[in-house]
Amino acid sequence: MADINFGDGLRKVFLAGIGALATTVEKSQEIVDDLVKKGELTVEQGKALNAELKHKVEEAKETSEAKNEAAPAATEDKAE
């Protein structure tokens, strides 16, 4: 059978996902900062919300990395 290498494609999808997460974090921080400036959130609430968002992004990143590491192994098994 033909050797098909999905590694490069998976890598690109993974990096696109990381980029999307980073953009989301930046945008959410801007929104929180705007709410703090408007007085709708206190500074402490804003800091807590930012910390929570960063924690969730880290969890999503770790989950995505784990899936990315497992995917090449599964692809290699199918190719054989």
N, CA, C and O atoms as a MOPAC input file, in Angstrom:
PM7 MOZYME 1SCF
protein

 N      0.83700 1    -1.18900 1     0.00000 1
 C      0.00000 1     0.00000 1     0.00000 1
 C      0.88100 1     1.25100 1     0.00000 1
 O      2.06600 1     1.19400 1     0.32900 1
 N      0.29900 1     2.33800 1    -0.36200 1
 C      1.03000 1     3.60100 1    -0.41900 1
 C      1.26400 1     4.14000 1     0.98000 1
 O      0.39300 1     4.07100 1     1.84700 1
 N      2.45300 1     4.67500 1     1.18000 1
 C      2.75700 1     5.32100 1     2.45800 1
 C      2.19700 1     6.73100 1     2.44200 1
 O      2.60200 1     7.56700 1     1.63400 1
 N      1.26600 1     6.98000 1     3.33900 1
 C      0.65600 1     8.30100 1     3.42900 1
 C      1.10000 1     8.91000 1     4.74100 1
 O      0.91500 1     8.31200 1     5.80100 1
 N      1.68500 1    10.09700 1     4.67800 1
 C      2.18300 1    10.76400 1     5.87000 1
 C      1.22100 1    11.87500 1     6.25900 1
 O      1.15300 1    12.91000 1     5.59500 1
 N      0.48100 1    11.65700 1     7.33500 1
 C     -0.45800 1    12.65900 1     7.83200 1
 C      0.19900 1    13.57500 1     8.85300 1
 O     -0.43000 1    14.52800 1     9.31300 1
 N      1.43300 1    13.31100 1     9.21500 1
 C      2.11600 1    14.05400 1    10.26900 1
 C      2.15900 1    15.55400 1    10.01900 1
 O      1.88600 1    16.34500 1    10.92200 1
 N      2.50100 1    15.94600 1     8.80000 1
 C      2.61500 1    17.37500 1     8.49400 1
 C      1.25500 1    18.06100 1     8.56100 1
 O      1.14000 1    19.17400 1     9.07300 1
 N      0.23200 1    17.39700 1     8.04700 1
 C     -1.11900 1    17.96200 1     8.09400 1
 C     -1.62100 1    18.10100 1     9.51500 1
 O     -2.20800 1    19.12000 1     9.87800 1
 N     -1.38800 1    17.06400 1    10.32800 1
 C     -1.79900 1    17.12900 1    11.73900 1
 C     -1.06100 1    18.23200 1    12.47600 1
 O     -1.63000 1    18.92100 1    13.32300 1
 N      0.20300 1    18.38600 1    12.14500 1
 C      1.00500 1    19.44100 1    12.78900 1
 C      0.43300 1    20.82200 1    12.45400 1
 O      0.33300 1    21.68400 1    13.32700 1
 N      0.06400 1    21.02400 1    11.20600 1
 C     -0.48800 1    22.31000 1    10.78700 1
 C     -1.82600 1    22.58300 1    11.47100 1
 O     -2.09400 1    23.71000 1    11.89000 1
 N     -2.66200 1    21.55600 1    11.58300 1
 C     -3.95500 1    21.71800 1    12.26100 1
 C     -3.73200 1    22.04000 1    13.73400 1
 O     -4.40700 1    22.90300 1    14.29600 1
 N     -2.79100 1    21.35100 1    14.35000 1
 C     -2.46400 1    21.59300 1    15.75300 1
 C     -1.99200 1    23.03600 1    15.96000 1
 O     -2.44900 1    23.71500 1    16.87900 1
 N     -1.09000 1    23.49300 1    15.11500 1
 C     -0.58100 1    24.86200 1    15.23800 1
 C     -1.67400 1    25.89600 1    14.98900 1
 O     -1.69100 1    26.94700 1    15.62900 1
 N     -2.57800 1    25.60800 1    14.07100 1
 C     -3.70200 1    26.51900 1    13.83500 1
 C     -4.58600 1    26.60100 1    15.06800 1
 O     -5.07700 1    27.67500 1    15.41500 1
 N     -4.78900 1    25.47000 1    15.72800 1
 C     -5.57600 1    25.45500 1    16.96000 1
 C     -4.92400 1    26.26100 1    18.05800 1
 O     -5.60300 1    26.99300 1    18.77700 1
 N     -3.61600 1    26.13900 1    18.20000 1
 C     -2.88300 1    26.91600 1    19.19800 1
 C     -2.99300 1    28.40200 1    18.88500 1
 O     -3.16800 1    29.21600 1    19.79200 1
 N     -2.89300 1    28.75400 1    17.63000 1
 C     -3.03300 1    30.16100 1    17.23200 1
 C     -4.41700 1    30.70200 1    17.55900 1
 O     -4.55900 1    31.83500 1    18.02000 1
 N     -5.42500 1    29.89000 1    17.31800 1
 C     -6.80100 1    30.30300 1    17.62900 1
 C     -6.97100 1    30.49500 1    19.13900 1
 O     -7.61900 1    31.44500 1    19.57700 1
 N     -6.39100 1    29.59400 1    19.93000 1
 C     -6.46600 1    29.73400 1    21.38500 1
 C     -5.78300 1    31.01600 1    21.84700 1
 O     -6.31000 1    31.73600 1    22.69600 1
 N     -4.61700 1    31.29600 1    21.28800 1
 C     -3.88500 1    32.49800 1    21.67600 1
 C     -4.67700 1    33.75400 1    21.33800 1
 O     -4.72600 1    34.69500 1    22.13100 1
 N     -5.29400 1    33.77000 1    20.16300 1
 C     -6.09900 1    34.91400 1    19.75500 1
 C     -7.29500 1    35.09300 1    20.68700 1
 O     -7.64600 1    36.21400 1    21.05500 1
 N     -7.91100 1    33.98300 1    21.06100 1
 C     -9.05800 1    34.02000 1    21.96700 1
 C     -8.66700 1    34.58500 1    23.31900 1
 O     -9.40000 1    35.38600 1    23.89900 1
 N     -7.51500 1    34.17000 1    23.82400 1
 C     -7.04200 1    34.66400 1    25.12500 1
 C     -6.80800 1    36.16500 1    25.05700 1
 O     -7.22600 1    36.90000 1    25.95200 1
 N     -6.14600 1    36.62400 1    24.00700 1
 C     -5.87200 1    38.05100 1    23.87200 1
 C     -7.17000 1    38.85700 1    23.81500 1
 O     -7.29800 1    39.89100 1    24.47000 1
 N     -8.11600 1    38.37900 1    23.03300 1
 C     -9.38500 1    39.09400 1    22.88200 1
 C    -10.15600 1    39.09700 1    24.19500 1
 O    -10.74200 1    40.11400 1    24.56600 1
 N    -10.16100 1    37.96700 1    24.90400 1
 C    -10.88900 1    37.91400 1    26.18000 1
 C    -10.26200 1    38.83900 1    27.20700 1
 O    -10.97400 1    39.44000 1    28.01200 1
 N     -8.94300 1    38.96300 1    27.19400 1
 C     -8.28200 1    39.88700 1    28.11500 1
 C     -8.64300 1    41.33500 1    27.79300 1
 O     -8.81100 1    42.15400 1    28.69600 1
 N     -8.76100 1    41.64500 1    26.51000 1
 C     -9.17800 1    42.99700 1    26.12100 1
 C    -10.58700 1    43.29100 1    26.62300 1
 O    -10.86100 1    44.38200 1    27.12400 1
 N    -11.47600 1    42.31200 1    26.48500 1
 C    -12.85900 1    42.49600 1    26.93600 1
 C    -12.90700 1    42.70800 1    28.44200 1
 O    -13.61400 1    43.59300 1    28.92500 1
 N    -12.16000 1    41.90100 1    29.18300 1
 C    -12.12400 1    42.04300 1    30.65000 1
 C    -11.57100 1    43.40600 1    31.03300 1
 O    -12.10100 1    44.06400 1    31.92800 1
 N    -10.50700 1    43.83200 1    30.36100 1
 C     -9.92600 1    45.14600 1    30.65400 1
 C    -10.92800 1    46.26800 1    30.38400 1
 O    -11.00700 1    47.22500 1    31.15500 1
 N    -11.68500 1    46.15800 1    29.30700 1
 C    -12.70700 1    47.15900 1    29.00200 1
 C    -13.79100 1    47.19600 1    30.07300 1
 O    -14.24200 1    48.27100 1    30.47000 1
 N    -14.21000 1    46.02300 1    30.54100 1
 C    -15.22600 1    45.96800 1    31.60000 1
 C    -14.71000 1    46.58700 1    32.88700 1
 O    -15.46200 1    47.25600 1    33.59700 1
 N    -13.44600 1    46.37600 1    33.19500 1
 C    -12.85100 1    46.97400 1    34.39400 1
 C    -12.83100 1    48.49000 1    34.25400 1
 O    -13.16000 1    49.21200 1    35.19600 1
 N    -12.44000 1    48.97600 1    33.06200 1
 C    -12.40100 1    50.42300 1    32.83200 1
 C    -13.78400 1    51.05400 1    32.96900 1
 O    -13.91900 1    52.16000 1    33.49300 1
 N    -14.80600 1    50.34900 1    32.49700 1
 C    -16.16800 1    50.87100 1    32.56700 1
 C    -16.75600 1    50.76300 1    33.97800 1
 O    -17.80100 1    51.34500 1    34.27100 1
 N    -16.08100 1    50.02200 1    34.83200 1
 C    -16.56600 1    49.87600 1    36.19100 1
 C    -17.55600 1    48.74000 1    36.37000 1
 O    -18.14800 1    48.59200 1    37.44000 1
 N    -17.73800 1    47.94300 1    35.34000 1
 C    -18.65900 1    46.82700 1    35.44500 1
 C    -18.03500 1    45.64700 1    36.19000 1
 O    -18.74200 1    44.77300 1    36.69100 1
 N    -16.71700 1    45.63300 1    36.25500 1
 C    -15.98500 1    44.65100 1    37.03800 1
 C    -14.96600 1    45.39800 1    37.88900 1
 O    -14.43000 1    46.42600 1    37.47600 1
 N    -14.70700 1    44.87500 1    39.07100 1
 C    -13.63000 1    45.45700 1    39.86800 1
 C    -12.31200 1    44.91200 1    39.32700 1
 O    -12.29000 1    43.93600 1    38.57500 1
 N    -11.23100 1    45.54900 1    39.71600 1
 C     -9.91500 1    45.10500 1    39.26600 1
 C     -9.65900 1    43.67300 1    39.74200 1
 O     -9.13300 1    42.85100 1    38.99200 1
 N    -10.02800 1    43.38200 1    40.97400 1
 C     -9.82400 1    42.03900 1    41.51500 1
 C    -10.64600 1    41.00000 1    40.74600 1
 O    -10.15100 1    39.90700 1    40.46900 1
 N    -11.88000 1    41.32400 1    40.40200 1
 C    -12.69900 1    40.40400 1    39.62500 1
 C    -12.08100 1    40.17700 1    38.24300 1
 O    -12.08500 1    39.06200 1    37.72100 1
 N    -11.55800 1    41.24300 1    37.67100 1
 C    -10.91300 1    41.14200 1    36.36500 1
 C     -9.68600 1    40.23900 1    36.41000 1
 O     -9.47200 1    39.42600 1    35.51100 1
 N     -8.88300 1    40.38700 1    37.46100 1
 C     -7.70000 1    39.54200 1    37.61100 1
 C     -8.09700 1    38.08000 1    37.78400 1
 O     -7.47800 1    37.18700 1    37.20500 1
 N     -9.13100 1    37.84500 1    38.58300 1
 C     -9.59600 1    36.47200 1    38.80600 1
 C    -10.12500 1    35.86200 1    37.51200 1
 O     -9.86000 1    34.69600 1    37.21900 1
 N    -10.86600 1    36.64200 1    36.74400 1
 C    -11.41300 1    36.15500 1    35.47900 1
 C    -10.29700 1    35.85400 1    34.48500 1
 O    -10.33900 1    34.83400 1    33.79700 1
 N     -9.30300 1    36.72900 1    34.40300 1
 C     -8.16600 1    36.48700 1    33.51700 1
 C     -7.43100 1    35.20900 1    33.91400 1
 O     -7.06100 1    34.41200 1    33.05200 1
 N     -7.21900 1    35.01100 1    35.21900 1
 C     -6.53300 1    33.80900 1    35.68400 1
 C     -7.32100 1    32.55400 1    35.32800 1
 O     -6.74400 1    31.54700 1    34.91500 1
 N     -8.63700 1    32.61700 1    35.48800 1
 C     -9.48900 1    31.47500 1    35.15800 1
 C     -9.43300 1    31.17000 1    33.66100 1
 O     -9.35000 1    30.00800 1    33.26400 1
 N     -9.47800 1    32.21100 1    32.83500 1
 C     -9.41500 1    32.01000 1    31.38800 1
 C     -8.07900 1    31.39900 1    30.97600 1
 O     -8.04100 1    30.50400 1    30.13200 1
 N     -6.98700 1    31.87600 1    31.56300 1
 C     -5.67000 1    31.32600 1    31.24100 1
 C     -5.59400 1    29.85500 1    31.63700 1
 O     -5.03000 1    29.03900 1    30.90900 1
 N     -6.16500 1    29.52200 1    32.79600 1
 C     -6.16000 1    28.14100 1    33.26400 1
 C     -6.92400 1    27.24900 1    32.29000 1
 O     -6.46600 1    26.15400 1    31.96500 1
 N     -8.07500 1    27.70300 1    31.82600 1
 C     -8.87300 1    26.91600 1    30.88100 1
 C     -8.14700 1    26.74100 1    29.55200 1
 O     -8.23100 1    25.68100 1    28.93300 1
 N     -7.44200 1    27.76700 1    29.11600 1
 C     -6.69300 1    27.66900 1    27.86600 1
 C     -5.55700 1    26.66300 1    28.01500 1
 O     -5.30000 1    25.87600 1    27.10300 1
 N     -4.88100 1    26.68300 1    29.15200 1
 C     -3.80500 1    25.72100 1    29.39000 1
 C     -4.34500 1    24.29500 1    29.37200 1
 O     -3.71200 1    23.40100 1    28.81100 1
 N     -5.50900 1    24.07700 1    29.98100 1
 C     -6.12600 1    22.74900 1    29.97500 1
 C     -6.45100 1    22.31800 1    28.54500 1
 O     -6.19400 1    21.17700 1    28.16100 1
 N     -7.01000 1    23.22500 1    27.76900 1
 C     -7.35500 1    22.91600 1    26.38400 1
 C     -6.10200 1    22.62200 1    25.56500 1
 O     -6.10100 1    21.73000 1    24.71800 1
 N     -5.04700 1    23.37200 1    25.82200 1
 C     -3.78600 1    23.17500 1    25.11200 1
 C     -3.20500 1    21.80000 1    25.43900 1
 O     -2.75000 1    21.08900 1    24.54300 1
 N     -3.21800 1    21.42300 1    26.73200 1
 C     -2.69300 1    20.12300 1    27.13000 1
 C     -3.51000 1    18.98800 1    26.51500 1
 O     -2.95000 1    17.98600 1    26.07100 1
 N     -4.82000 1    19.14400 1    26.49100 1
 C     -5.68200 1    18.13000 1    25.89300 1
 C     -5.38800 1    18.00400 1    24.40500 1
 O     -5.32000 1    16.89700 1    23.87100 1
 N     -5.21500 1    19.13500 1    23.74300 1
 C     -4.92100 1    19.13900 1    22.31900 1
 C     -3.56600 1    18.49300 1    22.04500 1
 O     -3.42200 1    17.73500 1    21.08600 1
 N     -2.57500 1    18.78900 1    22.88000 1
 C     -1.24700 1    18.19900 1    22.70600 1
 C     -1.30700 1    16.69000 1    22.90100 1
 O     -0.65200 1    15.94700 1    22.17000 1
 N     -2.08100 1    16.23000 1    23.87500 1
 C     -2.20400 1    14.80000 1    24.12400 1
 C     -2.84400 1    14.10500 1    22.91800 1
 O     -2.41600 1    13.02100 1    22.52100 1
 N     -3.86300 1    14.73100 1    22.34500 1
 C     -4.50700 1    14.15700 1    21.16300 1
 C     -3.54300 1    14.14200 1    19.98700 1
 O     -3.52100 1    13.18500 1    19.21200 1
 N     -2.74500 1    15.20000 1    19.85100 1
 C     -1.79300 1    15.29500 1    18.75200 1
 C     -0.72300 1    14.21200 1    18.88000 1
 O     -0.29600 1    13.64500 1    17.87500 1
 N     -0.28800 1    13.92100 1    20.09900 1
 C      0.71900 1    12.88800 1    20.30200 1
 C      0.13800 1    11.50400 1    20.03100 1
 O      0.84200 1    10.62700 1    19.53000 1
 N     -1.12500 1    11.30000 1    20.35100 1
 C     -1.75400 1    10.00400 1    20.15500 1
 C     -2.09700 1     9.76700 1    18.68000 1
 O     -2.07900 1     8.62300 1    18.22400 1
 N     -2.40200 1    10.80000 1    17.94800 1
 C     -2.82500 1    10.66500 1    16.55400 1
 C     -1.73900 1    10.06500 1    15.65300 1
 O     -2.06200 1     9.16800 1    14.87500 1
 N     -0.47900 1    10.50100 1    15.70600 1
 C      0.53400 1     9.89100 1    14.83500 1
 C      0.71500 1     8.40400 1    15.12100 1
 O      0.93700 1     7.62200 1    14.19600 1
 N      0.62400 1     8.00500 1    16.37700 1
 C      0.77100 1     6.59100 1    16.70900 1
 C     -0.35900 1     5.78300 1    16.09200 1
 O     -0.13100 1     4.69000 1    15.57300 1
 N     -1.56800 1     6.31000 1    16.14300 1
 C     -2.71200 1     5.62400 1    15.54800 1
 C     -2.56800 1     5.56700 1    14.02700 1
 O     -2.91600 1     4.56300 1    13.40500 1
 N     -2.06900 1     6.61600 1    13.44400 1
 C     -1.88000 1     6.66200 1    11.99200 1
 C     -0.82200 1     5.63600 1    11.56600 1
 O     -0.98500 1     4.97200 1    10.54200 1
 N      0.24500 1     5.50300 1    12.33300 1
 C      1.29100 1     4.54000 1    12.02400 1
 C      0.75400 1     3.12400 1    12.09400 1
 O      1.10600 1     2.28100 1    11.26800 1
 N     -0.10100 1     2.85400 1    13.07900 1
 C     -0.68300 1     1.53400 1    13.22200 1
 C     -1.55200 1     1.18600 1    12.01600 1
 O     -1.52500 1     0.05000 1    11.54300 1
 N     -2.31500 1     2.14200 1    11.52000 1
 C     -3.19900 1     1.91400 1    10.37800 1
 C     -2.39100 1     1.70600 1     9.09800 1
 O     -2.79100 1     0.93700 1     8.22500 1
 N     -1.26000 1     2.38900 1     8.99100 1
 C     -0.43900 1     2.30400 1     7.78700 1
 C      0.20300 1     0.93200 1     7.64800 1
 O      0.46900 1     0.47700 1     6.53600 1
 N      0.44800 1     0.28100 1     8.75800 1
 C      1.10300 1    -1.03200 1     8.71500 1
 C      0.12300 1    -2.05300 1     8.37400 1
 O      0.46600 1    -3.23200 1     8.28500 1

